[in-house]
Amino acid sequence: MKAGERYKLKGPMAVKTGLLAFLLAGLLMMVEVWLSIVPLAGFLLTCLAAPFFPRIGFYAPVIYKGISGKKAVAITFDDGPDPLTTPLLLNFLETRGLKATFFVIGENAAANPGLIKKIVQQGHLLGNHSFKHSSRIFFKEIAAVVEDIEATQNVLNRCGVHTSAYRPPVGIVSPRLHPALMRTGMVLINFSCRPLDGGNRYLHNLSNRVLKRIQGDDIVLLHDKQPPDKKLISVWMKAIEEIVDGIEARGMKVIPLSDLIGIPFMTRL
């Protein structure tokens, strides 16, 4: 069975967890009525907390780590493309012979189609990161989530690219996301190594925060949007260089995300 087929068979955990909670509640009710509240309350708390844990796949099957079994990682960049920082990053990656994945915001991609084309021309991969990067979209109707996903897909299609990789804003996985992904044929890909850089707002010690936890088959989350102060762009670029140097010093390689997870998710049109 291929990796993509395994992903489709996983299914969300919410249904199974809910059934288990109600089953336990029924059994405990026969002992003491008040005990039935415990599994139901636990299920409710899990439902409320689950969207903010990008790995658990409670509401939708999620890929957050590779399956290569190699000393390799994939580097991903969210929130671009940016007319100042993305070209600097592309030049660096080309110099080092590395391939990354860019989860782009549709609005930014529409404003910078030349950068989208350059990303692809240099052999990098693209993913859909919503149209406006608003986490509030997942508290709207499923149709609104579908519309948001398709808006970014349309922008990328006009740039000659189709992707089936989707990463929600801030990694939030809501109950409405799974049916929207099913309708649009997308695969949910989050991350396993996250330095909590706040979208390049917190750059102090960034490289160390990545390197102290990085392991083989990790999907690394970084950003290629501008820091709030343009003077910090050089600090950001230095941190990226240190991260790459540190990965290589640990005997690991940076490989394309599709190779790491075993799913080819991008094609040129």
VEXTI-533057 format. One line per field, with one value per residue (C-alpha): residue number from 1; residue in three letters; x, y, z. Coordinates in steps of 0.05 Angstrom, whole numbers, plus 5000, padded with zeros to 4 digits. Example, Ala and Ser with C-alpha at 12.3 -4.5 7.8 and 13.67 -1.06 7.14 Angstrom:
num = c(1 / 2)
residuo = c(ALA / SER)
c1 = c(5246 / 5273)
c2 = c(4910 / 4979)
c3 = c(5156 / 5143)
// end
This chain:
num = c(1 / 2 / 3 / 4 / 5 / 6 / 7 / 8 / 9 / 10 / 11 / 12 / 13 / 14 / 15 / 16 / 17 / 18 / 19 / 20 / 21 / 22 / 23 / 24 / 25 / 26 / 27 / 28 / 29 / 30 / 31 / 32 / 33 / 34 / 35 / 36 / 37 / 38 / 39 / 40 / 41 / 42 / 43 / 44 / 45 / 46 / 47 / 48 / 49 / 50 / 51 / 52 / 53 / 54 / 55 / 56 / 57 / 58 / 59 / 60 / 61 / 62 / 63 / 64 / 65 / 66 / 67 / 68 / 69 / 70 / 71 / 72 / 73 / 74 / 75 / 76 / 77 / 78 / 79 / 80 / 81 / 82 / 83 / 84 / 85 / 86 / 87 / 88 / 89 / 90 / 91 / 92 / 93 / 94 / 95 / 96 / 97 / 98 / 99 / 100 / 101 / 102 / 103 / 104 / 105 / 106 / 107 / 108 / 109 / 110 / 111 / 112 / 113 / 114 / 115 / 116 / 117 / 118 / 119 / 120 / 121 / 122 / 123 / 124 / 125 / 126 / 127 / 128 / 129 / 130 / 131 / 132 / 133 / 134 / 135 / 136 / 137 / 138 / 139 / 140 / 141 / 142 / 143 / 144 / 145 / 146 / 147 / 148 / 149 / 150 / 151 / 152 / 153 / 154 / 155 / 156 / 157 / 158 / 159 / 160 / 161 / 162 / 163 / 164 / 165 / 166 / 167 / 168 / 169 / 170 / 171 / 172 / 173 / 174 / 175 / 176 / 177 / 178 / 179 / 180 / 181 / 182 / 183 / 184 / 185 / 186 / 187 / 188 / 189 / 190 / 191 / 192 / 193 / 194 / 195 / 196 / 197 / 198 / 199 / 200 / 201 / 202 / 203 / 204 / 205 / 206 / 207 / 208 / 209 / 210 / 211 / 212 / 213 / 214 / 215 / 216 / 217 / 218 / 219 / 220 / 221 / 222 / 223 / 224 / 225 / 226 / 227 / 228 / 229 / 230 / 231 / 232 / 233 / 234 / 235 / 236 / 237 / 238 / 239 / 240 / 241 / 242 / 243 / 244 / 245 / 246 / 247 / 248 / 249 / 250 / 251 / 252 / 253 / 254 / 255 / 256 / 257 / 258 / 259 / 260 / 261 / 262 / 263 / 264 / 265 / 266 / 267 / 268 / 269)
residuo = c(MET / LYS / ALA / GLY / GLU / ARG / TYR / LYS / LEU / LYS / GLY / PRO / MET / ALA / VAL / LYS / THR / GLY / LEU / LEU / ALA / PHE / LEU / LEU / ALA / GLY / LEU / LEU / MET / MET / VAL / GLU / VAL / TRP / LEU / SER / ILE / VAL / PRO / LEU / ALA / GLY / PHE / LEU / LEU / THR / CYS / LEU / ALA / ALA / PRO / PHE / PHE / PRO / ARG / ILE / GLY / PHE / TYR / ALA / PRO / VAL / ILE / TYR / LYS / GLY / ILE / SER / GLY / LYS / LYS / ALA / VAL / ALA / ILE / THR / PHE / ASP / ASP / GLY / PRO / ASP / PRO / LEU / THR / THR / PRO / LEU / LEU / LEU / ASN / PHE / LEU / GLU / THR / ARG / GLY / LEU / LYS / ALA / THR / PHE / PHE / VAL / ILE / GLY / GLU / ASN / ALA / ALA / ALA / ASN / PRO / GLY / LEU / ILE / LYS / LYS / ILE / VAL / GLN / GLN / GLY / HIS / LEU / LEU / GLY / ASN / HIS / SER / PHE / LYS / HIS / SER / SER / ARG / ILE / PHE / PHE / LYS / GLU / ILE / ALA / ALA / VAL / VAL / GLU / ASP / ILE / GLU / ALA / THR / GLN / ASN / VAL / LEU / ASN / ARG / CYS / GLY / VAL / HIS / THR / SER / ALA / TYR / ARG / PRO / PRO / VAL / GLY / ILE / VAL / SER / PRO / ARG / LEU / HIS / PRO / ALA / LEU / MET / ARG / THR / GLY / MET / VAL / LEU / ILE / ASN / PHE / SER / CYS / ARG / PRO / LEU / ASP / GLY / GLY / ASN / ARG / TYR / LEU / HIS / ASN / LEU / SER / ASN / ARG / VAL / LEU / LYS / ARG / ILE / GLN / GLY / ASP / ASP / ILE / VAL / LEU / LEU / HIS / ASP / LYS / GLN / PRO / PRO / ASP / LYS / LYS / LEU / ILE / SER / VAL / TRP / MET / LYS / ALA / ILE / GLU / GLU / ILE / VAL / ASP / GLY / ILE / GLU / ALA / ARG / GLY / MET / LYS / VAL / ILE / PRO / LEU / SER / ASP / LEU / ILE / GLY / ILE / PRO / PHE / MET / THR / ARG / LEU)
c1 = c(5000 / 5026 / 5036 / 4979 / 4932 / 4952 / 4937 / 4867 / 4851 / 4869 / 4806 / 4794 / 4799 / 4739 / 4687 / 4721 / 4736 / 4664 / 4637 / 4684 / 4665 / 4591 / 4603 / 4642 / 4588 / 4535 / 4575 / 4591 / 4518 / 4502 / 4550 / 4536 / 4498 / 4546 / 4606 / 4579 / 4596 / 4671 / 4683 / 4633 / 4667 / 4735 / 4710 / 4683 / 4748 / 4786 / 4741 / 4755 / 4830 / 4844 / 4845 / 4907 / 4949 / 4972 / 4996 / 4941 / 4893 / 4832 / 4787 / 4825 / 4881 / 4945 / 5016 / 5066 / 5128 / 5164 / 5167 / 5234 / 5271 / 5332 / 5374 / 5337 / 5289 / 5245 / 5245 / 5180 / 5167 / 5099 / 5064 / 5100 / 5116 / 5146 / 5179 / 5238 / 5252 / 5232 / 5283 / 5338 / 5318 / 5314 / 5384 / 5410 / 5376 / 5402 / 5472 / 5468 / 5432 / 5372 / 5299 / 5245 / 5170 / 5133 / 5063 / 5039 / 4982 / 4937 / 4933 / 5009 / 5016 / 4966 / 5007 / 5074 / 5062 / 5133 / 5159 / 5113 / 5141 / 5212 / 5200 / 5177 / 5231 / 5284 / 5255 / 5219 / 5150 / 5087 / 5031 / 4965 / 4965 / 4896 / 4879 / 4885 / 4915 / 4856 / 4845 / 4773 / 4757 / 4750 / 4694 / 4653 / 4612 / 4645 / 4629 / 4669 / 4729 / 4723 / 4719 / 4781 / 4821 / 4798 / 4815 / 4888 / 4885 / 4860 / 4918 / 4969 / 4935 / 4943 / 5017 / 5020 / 5019 / 4972 / 4984 / 4946 / 4984 / 4947 / 4970 / 4919 / 4936 / 4975 / 4965 / 4895 / 4853 / 4778 / 4718 / 4701 / 4769 / 4764 / 4701 / 4730 / 4794 / 4754 / 4715 / 4778 / 4822 / 4875 / 4924 / 4935 / 5009 / 5031 / 5099 / 5139 / 5194 / 5168 / 5212 / 5152 / 5182 / 5115 / 5119 / 5190 / 5171 / 5215 / 5282 / 5327 / 5361 / 5319 / 5371 / 5384 / 5310 / 5307 / 5372 / 5363 / 5302 / 5310 / 5309 / 5307 / 5242 / 5223 / 5182 / 5211 / 5165 / 5197 / 5172 / 5193 / 5152 / 5186 / 5204 / 5168 / 5233 / 5268 / 5334 / 5322 / 5322 / 5397 / 5387 / 5334 / 5378 / 5436 / 5390 / 5369 / 5441 / 5458 / 5399 / 5423 / 5495 / 5470 / 5429 / 5488 / 5535 / 5488 / 5497 / 5428 / 5405 / 5351 / 5306 / 5241 / 5179 / 5146 / 5205 / 5203 / 5129 / 5124 / 5069 / 5080 / 5034 / 5053 / 5051 / 5063 / 5004)
c2 = c(5000 / 5068 / 5125 / 5165 / 5106 / 5097 / 5170 / 5165 / 5104 / 5137 / 5179 / 5229 / 5206 / 5246 / 5195 / 5136 / 5176 / 5199 / 5129 / 5104 / 5160 / 5145 / 5070 / 5082 / 5130 / 5076 / 5024 / 5071 / 5091 / 5021 / 5029 / 5101 / 5151 / 5208 / 5168 / 5172 / 5246 / 5232 / 5204 / 5253 / 5312 / 5285 / 5280 / 5351 / 5379 / 5341 / 5370 / 5440 / 5431 / 5387 / 5443 / 5473 / 5410 / 5404 / 5332 / 5291 / 5287 / 5289 / 5323 / 5303 / 5255 / 5294 / 5283 / 5316 / 5272 / 5235 / 5160 / 5157 / 5123 / 5164 / 5216 / 5268 / 5326 / 5371 / 5447 / 5484 / 5559 / 5589 / 5655 / 5677 / 5694 / 5760 / 5808 / 5823 / 5759 / 5704 / 5723 / 5724 / 5656 / 5628 / 5652 / 5619 / 5553 / 5553 / 5566 / 5507 / 5462 / 5452 / 5441 / 5467 / 5471 / 5537 / 5537 / 5602 / 5648 / 5657 / 5733 / 5739 / 5691 / 5732 / 5794 / 5761 / 5711 / 5719 / 5693 / 5633 / 5616 / 5626 / 5579 / 5525 / 5538 / 5527 / 5459 / 5475 / 5451 / 5491 / 5480 / 5516 / 5557 / 5589 / 5653 / 5705 / 5666 / 5678 / 5623 / 5648 / 5615 / 5548 / 5573 / 5588 / 5540 / 5484 / 5518 / 5579 / 5535 / 5502 / 5570 / 5594 / 5533 / 5537 / 5611 / 5596 / 5535 / 5580 / 5629 / 5572 / 5542 / 5608 / 5604 / 5535 / 5493 / 5445 / 5423 / 5376 / 5396 / 5439 / 5470 / 5509 / 5576 / 5566 / 5491 / 5495 / 5434 / 5447 / 5401 / 5436 / 5424 / 5350 / 5353 / 5413 / 5375 / 5316 / 5360 / 5393 / 5331 / 5360 / 5326 / 5358 / 5368 / 5401 / 5397 / 5362 / 5413 / 5482 / 5536 / 5582 / 5640 / 5677 / 5686 / 5715 / 5761 / 5721 / 5710 / 5710 / 5642 / 5615 / 5567 / 5537 / 5527 / 5485 / 5447 / 5426 / 5385 / 5365 / 5291 / 5248 / 5251 / 5318 / 5368 / 5435 / 5496 / 5563 / 5627 / 5670 / 5731 / 5796 / 5807 / 5867 / 5907 / 5903 / 5910 / 5840 / 5808 / 5796 / 5764 / 5718 / 5698 / 5683 / 5639 / 5600 / 5590 / 5566 / 5517 / 5487 / 5483 / 5450 / 5399 / 5379 / 5378 / 5326 / 5281 / 5295 / 5317 / 5365 / 5330 / 5349 / 5342 / 5295 / 5247 / 5251 / 5233 / 5188 / 5229 / 5267 / 5326 / 5378 / 5378 / 5430 / 5445)
c3 = c(5000 / 4981 / 5031 / 5001 / 5008 / 5081 / 5093 / 5064 / 5106 / 5172 / 5179 / 5234 / 5307 / 5331 / 5309 / 5341 / 5404 / 5409 / 5401 / 5455 / 5502 / 5494 / 5503 / 5567 / 5591 / 5580 / 5618 / 5676 / 5681 / 5702 / 5760 / 5781 / 5739 / 5756 / 5731 / 5660 / 5660 / 5664 / 5593 / 5562 / 5595 / 5573 / 5502 / 5503 / 5530 / 5476 / 5422 / 5447 / 5453 / 5392 / 5338 / 5371 / 5369 / 5296 / 5301 / 5332 / 5272 / 5316 / 5265 / 5202 / 5183 / 5184 / 5159 / 5205 / 5198 / 5143 / 5130 / 5094 / 5152 / 5131 / 5166 / 5127 / 5139 / 5097 / 5106 / 5094 / 5092 / 5107 / 5092 / 5028 / 4977 / 4999 / 4949 / 4995 / 5034 / 4987 / 4932 / 4985 / 5009 / 4938 / 4923 / 4986 / 4972 / 4901 / 4925 / 4973 / 4924 / 4970 / 4954 / 5001 / 5002 / 5004 / 5034 / 5003 / 5020 / 4959 / 4967 / 4967 / 4909 / 4868 / 4882 / 4864 / 4808 / 4784 / 4850 / 4847 / 4778 / 4803 / 4862 / 4814 / 4763 / 4816 / 4833 / 4898 / 4917 / 4931 / 4981 / 4995 / 5060 / 5052 / 5016 / 5071 / 5129 / 5175 / 5226 / 5234 / 5167 / 5203 / 5246 / 5184 / 5142 / 5104 / 5038 / 5060 / 5076 / 5008 / 4974 / 5011 / 4991 / 4918 / 4914 / 4927 / 4881 / 4825 / 4835 / 4832 / 4772 / 4735 / 4751 / 4719 / 4783 / 4816 / 4888 / 4933 / 4996 / 5046 / 5112 / 5152 / 5183 / 5248 / 5238 / 5267 / 5248 / 5259 / 5250 / 5184 / 5153 / 5138 / 5095 / 5059 / 5044 / 5019 / 4971 / 4945 / 4942 / 4988 / 5036 / 5104 / 5119 / 5183 / 5217 / 5272 / 5285 / 5302 / 5332 / 5350 / 5311 / 5310 / 5235 / 5240 / 5298 / 5346 / 5313 / 5375 / 5381 / 5323 / 5296 / 5365 / 5376 / 5313 / 5320 / 5392 / 5375 / 5302 / 5284 / 5222 / 5182 / 5214 / 5175 / 5196 / 5199 / 5182 / 5149 / 5090 / 5107 / 5127 / 5200 / 5230 / 5225 / 5157 / 5194 / 5220 / 5151 / 5155 / 5224 / 5194 / 5136 / 5182 / 5224 / 5161 / 5142 / 5213 / 5211 / 5145 / 5170 / 5235 / 5198 / 5155 / 5215 / 5246 / 5185 / 5159 / 5090 / 5068 / 5017 / 4982 / 5025 / 4975 / 4981 / 5057 / 5063 / 5001 / 4968 / 4903 / 4914 / 4861 / 4785 / 4733 / 4687)
// end
